Amino acid sequence: MITQQILSFFAPMLLGTQLVLTLILVKGDICPGQRGRIHRVLPAIAVLWLAVASLKIEAIMMVFAIGYFYSQVQTKKTRLQGPLWVMYLANGLALAYVGILIGEQPDRTTAAKVFIEIFLLGALFSHLLLTIAKTRLQAFHRILPVTGIVSVMLLSLIVLVKSAQIAQQVLAENTQPLLSGFALLISSTLIWCWHILSSKPIHKIQLWIALLTMFAALYFVQSLFML
């Protein structure tokens, strides 16, 4: 049950990540070495889509698309963009998958939560992958955390709207998980933005901790949407 709930966060996260990486590969002012390093992190996305396929086999299409793109590009220094149409196809398939996922939600607030996860988790996971790839696009070290802050604020509003739709007695019985979720959301955001607050270089361990904390936060928040 816990594993399935965590896996349910992967599809929105991977869609957001793919969009960010595609934008950088197409429009980013990146050197040949950096392009190759970004190519090297693509298998991580394919592996996570494979995990999603354990919930819905349709996710296997993204595994094949990203796997094919990875097989056609160089992972060393390269100026060649490779068959970007395959990456566009992977993005389109992921968008359709998440769109169907959003449409399957029981109400609008739950659908809005999944939509926000595209930006929240997508920004955080893409930031982690770009840091692993040793990106020199310093602007993204600020843009992506700010995107996360805005997403957390919107998610908090959605949670408040959802809380207003639940009977007070039921809500009171589930106050502790909800408060734990909010505490973890704030903690994750602070860890994510720590390099900005402290004016220190970003580190991948910091982002790993932020991502795991965010998953824990969303797990607790998810309990509210299952009432």
C-alpha positions in Angstrom: 0.0 0.0 0.0 2.7 2.5 1.0 4.8 1.5 -2.1 1.8 2.0 -4.4 1.1 5.5 -2.9 4.8 6.5 -3.4 4.8 5.1 -7.0 1.7 7.2 -7.7 3.8 10.3 -7.3 6.3 9.2 -9.9 4.3 9.9 -13.1 3.7 13.6 -12.4 7.3 13.9 -11.2 8.7 12.3 -14.3 6.6 14.4 -16.7 7.8 17.6 -15.1 11.4 16.4 -15.1 11.2 15.4 -18.8 9.8 18.8 -19.7 12.6 20.6 -17.9 15.4 18.5 -19.3 14.0 18.7 -22.8 13.9 22.5 -22.5 17.5 22.6 -21.5 18.6 20.2 -24.3 16.8 22.2 -26.9 17.1 25.8 -25.7 19.8 25.7 -23.0 23.2 27.3 -23.6 25.1 24.1 -22.7 28.6 23.0 -23.6 29.3 19.6 -25.2 30.4 18.0 -22.0 27.3 19.2 -20.1 25.0 17.8 -22.9 26.7 14.4 -22.6 26.3 14.4 -18.8 22.6 15.3 -19.1 22.2 12.4 -21.5 23.8 10.1 -18.9 21.0 10.8 -16.3 18.2 9.8 -18.7 18.3 6.1 -17.8 17.2 7.1 -14.2 13.9 8.4 -15.8 13.4 5.2 -17.8 14.0 3.0 -14.7 11.4 5.0 -12.7 8.9 4.8 -15.5 9.5 1.0 -15.4 8.5 1.1 -11.7 5.3 3.0 -12.7 4.6 0.3 -15.2 4.0 -2.0 -12.2 0.9 0.0 -11.5 -0.2 0.5 -15.2 1.5 -1.3 -18.0 0.9 1.7 -20.3 3.9 3.4 -18.7 6.2 1.0 -20.5 5.8 3.1 -23.6 7.8 5.9 -22.0 10.5 3.4 -21.0 10.9 2.4 -24.7 10.9 6.0 -25.9 13.5 7.3 -23.5 15.5 4.1 -23.8 15.6 4.5 -27.6 16.6 8.2 -27.3 19.4 7.3 -24.9 20.7 4.6 -27.3 21.0 7.2 -30.1 22.9 9.9 -28.3 26.4 10.2 -27.0 27.2 10.4 -23.3 30.6 12.0 -23.7 31.3 15.4 -25.0 28.9 16.1 -27.9 27.2 18.9 -29.7 24.7 16.5 -31.4 21.2 16.8 -30.0 20.2 13.3 -31.3 16.6 12.4 -32.5 14.8 15.0 -30.4 11.5 13.9 -32.0 11.8 10.8 -29.8 12.1 13.0 -26.7 9.1 14.9 -27.8 7.2 11.7 -28.3 8.2 10.6 -24.8 6.9 13.9 -23.4 3.7 13.6 -25.3 3.1 10.0 -24.0 3.9 11.1 -20.5 1.5 14.1 -20.8 -1.2 11.8 -22.1 -0.6 9.3 -19.2 -0.7 12.0 -16.5 -3.7 13.6 -18.2 -5.6 10.4 -18.0 -4.4 10.0 -14.4 -5.8 13.4 -13.5 -9.1 12.6 -15.3 -9.5 9.5 -13.2 -9.4 11.4 -9.9 -12.6 11.4 -7.9 -12.9 15.1 -7.5 -11.4 18.4 -8.7 -9.3 19.1 -5.6 -7.6 15.7 -5.9 -7.1 16.3 -9.7 -5.6 19.7 -8.8 -3.2 18.1 -6.4 -1.9 15.7 -9.0 -1.5 18.6 -11.4 0.5 20.6 -8.9 2.8 17.6 -8.3 4.0 17.9 -11.9 5.6 21.2 -11.0 6.6 20.5 -7.4 8.1 17.0 -7.9 9.2 17.7 -11.4 11.2 20.8 -10.4 12.8 19.0 -7.4 13.8 15.8 -9.3 15.0 17.7 -12.4 17.1 19.9 -10.0 18.6 16.7 -8.5 19.4 15.3 -11.9 20.9 18.6 -13.2 23.1 18.8 -10.1 24.3 15.2 -10.6 25.0 16.2 -14.2 27.0 19.2 -12.8 25.0 21.8 -14.7 26.5 25.2 -15.2 23.1 26.8 -15.7 23.1 28.7 -12.4 19.8 30.3 -13.0 18.1 26.9 -12.5 19.5 26.7 -9.0 17.1 29.5 -8.2 14.3 29.1 -10.7 13.5 25.5 -9.7 13.4 26.0 -5.9 11.2 29.1 -6.4 8.9 26.9 -8.5 8.8 24.5 -5.6 7.9 27.2 -3.1 5.0 28.4 -5.3 3.9 24.8 -5.8 3.9 24.1 -2.0 1.8 27.3 -1.4 -0.7 26.1 -4.0 -0.7 22.6 -2.6 -1.4 24.0 0.9 -4.5 25.9 -0.5 -5.7 22.7 -2.2 -5.4 20.9 1.1 -7.4 23.6 2.9 -10.1 23.4 0.3 -10.2 19.6 0.6 -10.3 19.9 4.4 -13.4 22.1 4.2 -15.2 19.3 2.2 -14.7 16.7 4.9 -16.8 16.2 8.0 -15.3 17.8 11.1 -15.2 14.7 13.1 -13.4 12.7 10.4 -11.0 15.6 9.9 -10.3 15.7 13.6 -9.4 12.0 13.6 -6.9 12.6 10.8 -5.3 15.9 12.1 -2.0 14.2 13.2 -1.1 12.9 9.7 -2.1 16.2 8.1 0.1 18.2 10.5 2.9 15.8 10.0 2.5 16.3 6.2 2.7 20.1 6.6 5.7 19.9 8.8 7.5 17.7 6.3 6.5 20.0 3.4 8.1 22.9 5.1 11.2 20.9 6.1 11.6 19.7 2.5 11.3 23.1 1.1 13.8 24.6 3.5 16.3 21.8 2.7 15.7 22.3 -1.0 16.3 26.1 -0.7 19.1 25.9 1.9 21.8 26.8 -0.7 19.9 30.1 -1.4 19.4 30.9 2.3 23.0 30.1 3.2 24.6 31.4 -0.1 26.5 28.1 -0.4 26.9 25.8 -3.4 24.1 23.3 -4.1 24.9 19.6 -3.2 23.2 16.5 -4.5 22.9 15.0 -1.0 20.9 18.1 0.0 18.5 17.4 -2.9 18.3 13.7 -2.2 17.2 14.5 1.4 14.7 17.1 0.2 13.2 14.6 -2.3 12.8 11.8 0.2 11.3 14.3 2.7 8.9 15.5 0.0 7.7 12.0 -0.7 7.1 11.5 3.0 5.2 14.8 3.2 3.0 13.9 0.2 2.3 10.4 1.7 0.8 12.0 4.8 -1.1 14.6 2.7 -2.4 11.9 0.5 -4.2 10.3 3.4 -6.5 13.3 3.5 -7.5 12.8 -0.1 -8.4 9.2 0.5 -11.1 10.0 3.1 
